[in-house]
Amino acid sequence: MPGASQLDAIISLMAQAHGRDLSCFDQAFLRKTLRHRLASSGSPNAEAYAQRLAVDPQEAEALWRALGITYSEFFRETLTFALLEQLVLPGLLQEMAELGRPELRLWSAAGAAGQEAYSLAILLEELTAGRGQEAAFRIFATDICPDSLAQGQEGLYEAQALQNVRLRHLNGWFTRQGEAYRVVPRLRERVAFSVHDLLDQRLASPAASIYGDFDLVMCSNLLFYYRADIRGLILDRVGRSLRAGGYLVTGQAERAMVEQDQGLRALAPVTAVFRKADQQG
């Protein structure tokens, strides 16, 4: 396991030789990733691995890719999606109708290959159909990885990626293509994919959304990969992109990280669904 001085040396080397900033990551996560890369590259120890990084751009890029988690699932965290389906999304649709708002705006931040965004789109399509009227909504799906976004735009997933998808959702919103399933065009049209870096200080929300003002933002299972101060920056930017009374959804393992934010109130025990204070709150 790399010691503190070895870790600092690798962080410095990656910044100077390859222009990659590893200092933002949680140290436990960084050490774990480095252990995996040491084993994969056949390096006997951290010193040898650092020497390899200095002269091997391909290994430096492999390390960087390993730190860029792009894993997600459809309907990940059952309790969270149950709360969204039964309370949060119906409430937003009702509020939109009562206030005459033109559309719902949702953002899947760091949403990998679109699994999260399409899960939201399926629920909203079914909820609006159940009301007997079509409601306008737009979902912005962003990630830092262009390859993941390209898969999301294509909407093609292996069968094993759909284990959490209900049979009626699978039949209604996917078409089988060999051993894989493709999201139907109607659903793909609901989601706009674009590259966005949550650590970019220039933008609080994706440029494609123009002005943010989201009713709901999902930023799930990302925060715990970063240092506490970086988590705070991400939460601040995401919070500023939410409208007053909007919702933030994180991973359940990240609930305690968000509870300390005074501008967000947990909606229910266990789940990590938070509501931003309204203008009077």
Residue pairs with C-beta under 8 A, 6 or more apart in sequence:
1 31
1 35
1 46
2 10
2 31
2 34
2 35
2 46
3 46
6 46
6 47
6 50
7 27
7 30
7 31
7 34
7 46
9 50
10 22
10 34
10 46
10 49
10 50
10 53
11 22
11 23
13 50
13 53
13 54
14 20
14 21
14 22
14 53
14 60
14 63
14 64
15 21
15 22
15 23
17 53
17 54
17 60
18 53
18 57
18 60
18 61
18 64
20 60
20 64
22 30
22 67
23 227
24 199
24 226
24 227
24 230
25 67
25 225
25 226
25 227
26 224
26 225
26 226
26 227
27 227
29 67
29 224
29 225
30 67
33 63
33 66
33 67
34 46
34 49
34 63
36 66
37 43
37 49
37 59
37 62
37 63
37 66
38 45
38 46
38 49
40 62
41 49
41 52
41 59
41 62
43 49
43 52
52 59
53 59
53 60
53 63
67 225
68 144
68 145
69 221
69 222
69 225
70 112
70 113
70 143
70 145
70 147
70 148
71 112
72 111
72 112
72 113
72 115
72 116
72 220
72 221
73 115
73 161
73 163
73 164
74 115
74 116
74 118
74 119
74 161
74 162
74 164
74 165
75 81
75 119
75 164
75 165
76 115
76 116
76 119
76 164
76 220
76 221
77 220
77 251
77 252
77 271
78 164
79 252
79 270
79 271
80 220
80 249
80 252
80 271
80 272
80 273
81 119
81 123
83 267
83 268
83 271
83 273
84 120
84 123
84 249
84 273
85 123
85 127
87 267
88 216
88 247
88 267
88 273
89 120
89 123
89 124
89 127
89 216
90 127
92 104
92 215
92 216
92 247
93 104
93 124
93 127
93 128
93 131
93 135
95 101
96 103
96 104
96 135
96 215
97 135
102 136
103 135
103 136
103 137
103 138
104 124
104 135
104 136
104 137
104 138
104 215
104 216
105 137
105 138
105 140
105 209
105 213
105 214
105 215
106 117
106 120
106 137
106 138
106 139
106 140
106 214
106 215
106 216
106 217
106 218
107 139
107 140
107 141
107 142
107 205
107 206
107 209
107 212
107 214
107 216
107 217
107 218
107 241
108 114
108 116
108 117
108 120
108 139
108 140
108 141
108 142
108 218
109 142
109 196
109 198
109 217
109 218
109 219
109 222
109 238
110 142
110 143
110 144
110 198
110 219
110 220
110 222
111 117
111 141
111 142
111 143
111 152
111 218
112 143
112 145
112 148
112 152
113 143
113 148
113 149
113 151
113 152
113 157
114 141
114 148
114 149
114 151
114 152
114 153
114 155
114 183
114 191
114 193
115 157
115 161
116 141
116 218
116 220
117 139
117 141
117 152
117 191
118 152
118 155
118 173
118 183
118 187
118 191
120 139
120 216
120 218
121 139
121 187
121 190
121 191
122 169
122 173
122 187
124 135
124 137
124 190
125 173
125 186
125 187
125 190
128 134
128 135
128 137
137 190
138 190
138 192
139 190
139 191
139 192
140 191
140 192
140 194
140 206
140 208
140 209
140 214
141 149
141 152
141 191
141 192
141 193
141 194
142 149
142 193
142 194
142 195
142 196
142 206
142 208
143 149
143 152
143 195
143 196
144 195
144 196
144 197
144 198
146 195
149 193
149 194
149 195
151 157
152 191
152 193
153 188
153 193
154 182
155 182
155 183
155 187
155 188
156 177
156 180
156 181
156 182
156 183
157 180
157 181
157 182
157 183
158 179
158 180
159 179
159 180
159 181
162 170
162 174
162 181
165 174
170 181
173 183
173 184
173 187
174 181
174 182
174 183
174 184
175 181
175 182
175 184
192 208
194 206
194 207
194 208
196 203
196 206
196 207
196 208
198 219
198 222
198 234
198 237
198 238
199 230
199 233
199 234
203 237
204 212
204 237
204 238
204 240
204 241
205 211
205 212
205 214
205 237
205 240
205 241
209 241
212 240
212 241
212 242
213 241
213 243
214 241
214 242
214 243
214 246
215 243
215 246
215 247
216 246
216 247
216 248
216 249
217 238
217 241
217 242
217 246
217 247
217 248
217 249
218 249
218 250
219 234
219 238
219 248
219 249
219 250
220 249
220 250
220 251
220 254
220 272
221 250
221 251
221 253
221 254
222 234
222 250
222 251
222 254
223 231
223 234
223 235
223 250
223 251
223 254
223 257
223 258
224 231
224 251
224 253
224 254
224 257
226 234
231 257
235 257
235 258
235 261
238 248
239 248
239 261
239 263
239 264
239 276
242 248
242 276
243 276
244 276
244 277
244 278
244 279
245 275
245 276
245 277
245 278
246 275
246 276
247 267
247 273
247 274
247 275
247 276
248 258
248 264
248 273
248 274
248 275
248 276
249 272
249 273
249 274
250 257
250 258
250 272
250 274
251 272
252 270
252 271
252 272
254 272
255 266
255 270
255 271
255 272
258 264
258 266
258 272
258 274
259 266
261 274
263 276
263 277
264 274
264 275
264 276
264 277
265 274
265 275
265 277
266 272
266 273
266 274
267 273
267 274
267 275
